[in-house]
Amino acid sequence: MFDGQLTSLAGRTRAWTDSLFVDHAVFRLVWTNFHTVVPGKVYRCNHPTPARLKQAMKRYHLRTLVNLRGHRKCGSDALSRSTAHKLGLAHVDMAFESRGAPHRDRILRFAALYQNIAFPMLMHCKSGADRAGLASGLVVLFEGGSAARALKELSWRYGHFRGSRTGILDAFFMRYQAEAEGRLPFLDWVQDEYDEVALKRDFVAGKLASFMTDQVLRRE
């Protein structure tokens, strides 16, 4: 756990050590998992290094960075938060879970944030697979897209595995698709009918896929 400052060389060295070897950013030096959600407006990726964040801002003219991990005591968080500040990017913490039924209040908070965020924006979690997939699917629905289109944001191409415990995120969109799509606007369904407890009760994850996601890939 990194709980220091970046104001000294020693502090920055500790932050980089924690980021690279504890938070696994060593893999993210070459693997960006960067994708477009809404062209010219919304993008997704894994936790960006300072250099990658600078490059993305220059190329896509970013104005906001949305941290889907929430405020964490780790080197990656400290570095990206500091870099965003230096670049003049608005930094927003919007924590989601990857293995639990999406919380109604967090979805509604994200919807409210989406109405006021300065675009273009870049969203990231740790690996850019699960929470980034959930948030991207929500964006698709906020923009008037279908549940089928939202489900495409949760794909093995991004490192998401439906058969593991993270598959509950797919089940969330599928439940809206089955229960209310075409009858109720998405946010009305979330507000009035979505049942987190029932979704969690009904979802069954595959043991092998969960082992790969949780123990081998060690995803959050």
Secondary structure, DSSP 8 states (H G I E B T S, - for coil): -----SSSHHHHHHHHHIIIIIS-HHHHTT----EEEETTTEEEES---HHHHHHHHHHH---EEEETT-S-SSHHHHHHHHHHHHHT-EEEE----SSS---HHHHHHHHHHHHH--SSEEEE-SSSSSHHHHHHHHHHHHTT--HHHHHTTS-GGGT--TTSGGGHHHHHHHHHHHHTTTTS-HHHHHHHT--HHHHHHH----HHHHHIIIIIS---
